[in-house]
Amino acid sequence: MEWSDVRIFLAVARGGSFGEAARTLGVSHPTVGRRIKALEVEAEQALFRRTTDGLVLTDAGDGVMALAEAMENSALAMERRLAGNHERLEGILRISSAEWFAGHVLAPVLAELTRRHPAVVPEVIASHRLLNLSRREADVAFRIVPFSEPDIVQRRLMRVAYGLYGTADTAAALHEDPASVGLILMNTAQSHFPDVAWLLDRFPGSRRVFTSTSRAVQAQMCLRGLGIAVLPRPLGDALPGLQAITMPDQPPGRDIWVGYHQDLRHMDRLRAMLDIAESMLSQGASAAD
């Protein structure tokens, strides 16, 4: 059984359909169906069955799932090890971070990286989703929470200050009647963030008018006068039309953690980027606090 076939088997098992597996792997829907059919012919039994919720594993498919995942782990370990031993400063470096952090904090670091090493191509995956570093969904990730996955090398890189922002008109309305101004917040999944509790506690009479997982989207709605929002200062201070609103106390800041799989610790382009980030961002962190 070839790894390419096992890879498709795992994608179907995780995605629940040929179409989702095809999108994940970047191949055609017929290719996925053909390869799964070949696997089932080789196994002489069905590996999936159709349900109203999509494709699910049969008993036979479930029986080989652990073996398929073990093959995946071995293949990914080999891929990471080979990438980590690459001695030339060239190639794609996949970087995961929130959109606001990539655009307003990390951008100067990546510009300096490409200036020093033109053959290195940074590829930023700007998303609030926590990507799996063991599966090489990204080479390195910047997060506001520490990493809990095994075999991840991590460290606290910097601390980012947050502030309360609004337009001039919104700030004036807030001064006159706080209850008349709407609150722009993280969505339900991120409602536990400390800045959400801070904002709700300071303005108990104000109503929620907009929520989003994206700080960049929150900032745009804030800029359009929808309400006030707690934003990272590198983002809020960079947007003309927004102003920081003075409060007796400031919203809580957040630590930024950087992590990568231990197999990539010798990847030169990763080391180069981390050295530049350490040099540039550790200086900016103290100024933002």
C-alpha positions in Angstrom: 0.0 0.0 0.0 1.5 3.4 -1.1 1.6 6.4 1.2 -0.2 8.5 -1.5 -3.2 6.2 -1.2 -3.1 6.2 2.6 -3.0 10.0 2.5 -6.2 10.1 0.5 -7.8 7.5 2.8 -7.0 9.7 5.8 -8.3 12.8 4.1 -11.7 11.1 3.3 -11.9 9.7 6.9 -11.3 13.2 8.3 -13.3 15.2 5.8 -16.3 12.9 5.5 -16.6 13.1 1.7 -14.6 12.8 -1.5 -15.2 16.4 -2.2 -13.7 17.7 1.1 -10.8 15.3 0.7 -10.1 16.6 -2.8 -10.2 20.2 -1.6 -7.8 19.5 1.3 -5.3 17.6 -0.9 -5.7 19.8 -4.0 -6.7 16.9 -6.3 -9.8 16.2 -8.4 -12.9 14.6 -7.0 -12.7 11.6 -9.5 -9.1 11.0 -8.4 -10.1 10.6 -4.8 -12.9 8.3 -5.7 -10.7 6.2 -8.0 -8.0 5.8 -5.4 -10.4 4.8 -2.6 -12.0 2.3 -4.9 -8.6 0.8 -5.7 -7.9 0.6 -2.0 -11.1 -1.2 -1.4 -10.4 -3.7 -4.2 -7.0 -4.4 -2.7 -8.5 -4.8 0.7 -11.4 -6.9 -0.7 -13.9 -5.1 1.4 -15.5 -1.6 1.8 -13.6 0.9 3.9 -16.4 3.5 3.9 -20.2 3.5 4.0 -22.5 6.4 3.0 -24.8 7.9 5.7 -27.0 11.0 5.8 -24.0 12.8 7.5 -21.5 11.8 4.8 -18.9 9.0 4.5 -18.0 7.1 7.7 -15.6 4.3 8.3 -16.7 0.7 8.2 -15.4 -1.8 10.7 -12.6 -2.7 8.3 -11.8 1.0 7.7 -11.8 1.7 11.4 -9.5 -1.2 11.9 -6.7 0.2 9.7 -7.2 3.8 10.8 -4.5 3.6 13.5 -2.1 2.0 11.1 -2.7 4.7 8.5 -2.1 7.4 11.1 1.2 5.7 12.1 2.3 5.7 8.4 1.3 9.4 8.2 3.4 10.2 11.3 6.4 8.4 9.9 6.1 10.2 6.5 5.7 13.6 8.2 8.6 12.9 10.5 10.8 12.1 7.5 9.5 15.3 5.7 10.3 17.5 8.7 13.7 15.9 9.3 14.7 16.4 5.6 13.4 20.0 5.7 15.2 20.7 9.0 18.5 19.5 7.6 18.3 21.7 4.5 21.4 23.8 4.6 20.6 26.4 1.9 18.8 29.6 2.8 16.1 29.2 0.2 12.6 27.8 -0.2 9.1 28.5 1.3 8.7 29.2 5.0 5.1 28.6 6.1 4.1 31.0 8.9 0.9 30.9 10.9 -0.4 33.9 12.7 -3.5 36.1 13.3 -4.1 38.5 10.4 -3.5 41.6 12.5 -0.2 40.3 13.8 1.0 39.4 10.4 0.1 42.7 8.9 1.1 45.1 11.7 3.8 43.3 13.7 5.4 40.6 11.6 5.5 42.4 8.2 8.7 44.3 8.9 10.4 41.1 10.1 9.4 39.3 6.9 10.5 42.2 4.7 13.9 42.2 6.4 14.1 38.4 6.0 13.5 38.6 2.2 15.9 41.6 1.9 18.7 39.6 3.5 17.8 36.2 1.9 16.0 36.8 -1.4 15.7 33.1 -2.1 13.5 32.6 1.0 9.8 33.0 0.3 7.6 33.6 3.4 4.1 32.2 3.1 1.8 33.7 5.7 -1.3 31.7 6.7 -3.3 34.4 8.3 -6.0 32.7 10.4 -7.3 32.5 14.0 -7.3 28.7 13.6 -4.5 26.9 15.4 -2.7 24.9 12.7 -1.1 21.5 13.4 2.7 21.9 13.3 3.3 18.2 13.5 1.5 17.7 10.2 3.5 20.6 8.5 0.4 22.7 8.1 2.9 25.4 9.0 6.6 25.5 9.8 6.3 28.1 12.6 3.4 29.7 14.4 2.8 32.8 16.4 0.0 32.6 19.0 -1.4 34.4 22.0 -1.6 31.1 23.9 1.3 28.6 24.7 1.5 25.5 22.7 0.2 22.2 24.3 1.2 19.8 21.5 4.1 17.4 22.1 7.5 17.9 20.4 7.0 21.7 20.0 9.9 24.1 20.7 8.3 27.3 22.0 9.2 30.5 23.8 7.5 33.8 24.8 8.6 36.3 22.2 7.0 39.5 23.3 4.0 41.2 25.0 1.5 43.2 23.1 -0.4 46.0 24.7 -4.1 46.5 24.0 -6.2 49.7 24.0 -9.8 50.9 23.7 -10.5 52.5 20.3 -13.3 54.3 18.5 -13.8 57.2 16.1 -13.8 60.8 17.4 -17.6 60.8 17.2 -17.9 57.5 19.0 -15.5 58.8 21.7 -17.7 61.9 22.2 -20.8 59.8 22.4 -19.2 57.5 24.9 -18.3 60.5 27.1 -22.0 61.8 27.0 -23.7 58.5 27.4 -21.8 55.2 27.6 -24.9 53.1 27.1 -25.5 54.7 23.7 -22.3 53.2 22.3 -22.2 49.6 21.0 -19.6 47.1 21.9 -17.5 45.3 19.3 -16.3 42.0 20.7 -14.7 38.6 19.9 -17.2 35.9 19.0 -18.7 33.3 21.3 -15.7 30.9 20.9 -13.3 33.6 22.1 -15.6 35.1 24.7 -13.3 33.9 27.5 -10.5 36.3 26.3 -9.6 38.7 29.1 -10.2 41.8 27.0 -13.8 40.7 26.5 -14.4 40.5 30.2 -12.7 43.9 30.7 -14.9 45.6 28.1 -18.2 44.1 29.4 -17.2 45.0 33.0 -16.4 48.7 32.1 -19.6 49.2 30.1 -22.3 47.0 31.6 -25.1 49.2 30.1 -23.8 49.0 26.5 -25.1 46.4 24.1 -23.2 44.1 21.8 -23.5 45.3 18.2 -20.9 43.1 16.4 -18.7 40.1 17.0 -15.9 38.5 15.0 -12.9 36.2 15.4 -10.8 38.7 13.4 -9.3 41.8 15.1 -8.8 43.3 11.7 -12.5 43.0 10.9 -13.4 44.4 14.4 -11.1 47.4 13.6 -12.9 48.1 10.3 -16.3 48.0 12.0 -15.0 50.3 14.7 -13.6 52.7 12.0 -17.1 52.8 10.5 -18.6 54.1 13.7 -20.4 51.0 14.8 -19.0 51.1 18.3 -15.9 50.8 20.5 -13.5 47.9 20.4 -10.5 46.6 22.3 -7.7 46.2 19.8 -4.0 45.4 19.8 -2.2 48.7 19.9 0.0 47.9 16.8 -3.3 47.6 14.9 -5.4 50.3 16.4 -2.6 52.9 16.3 -1.9 52.2 12.6 -5.5 53.0 11.4 -6.2 56.7 10.6 -9.6 57.6 11.8 -9.3 55.6 15.0 -8.2 57.1 18.3 -7.3 55.5 21.6 -9.8 56.3 24.3 -8.3 57.1 27.7 -9.5 55.0 30.5 -8.6 54.8 34.2 -7.1 51.4 33.5 -6.0 49.8 30.3 -7.3 46.5 28.8 -5.0 43.5 29.6 -2.3 42.8 27.2 -1.3 39.4 25.7 1.9 37.5 25.4 2.9 36.3 22.0 4.4 32.8 21.8 6.3 31.4 18.9 6.6 27.7 18.3 7.9 25.1 15.8 8.3 21.3 15.6 11.6 20.1 17.1 12.5 18.4 13.9 12.8 21.8 12.2 15.2 23.3 14.7 18.1 23.1 12.2 16.1 24.6 9.3 18.3 27.6 8.4 15.5 29.8 6.9 13.5 29.3 10.1 16.4 30.1 12.3 17.1 33.3 10.2 13.5 34.5 10.6 13.5 33.8 14.3 16.7 35.7 14.8 15.3 38.7 13.0 12.1 38.5 14.9 13.9 38.3 18.2 16.0 41.3 17.3 13.2 43.5 16.0 10.2 42.5 18.1 11.8 42.3 21.5 12.7 46.0 21.2 9.2 46.9 20.1 7.6 45.0 22.9 8.9 47.2 25.7 7.7 50.3 23.8 4.2 48.9 23.4 3.7 48.0 27.1 
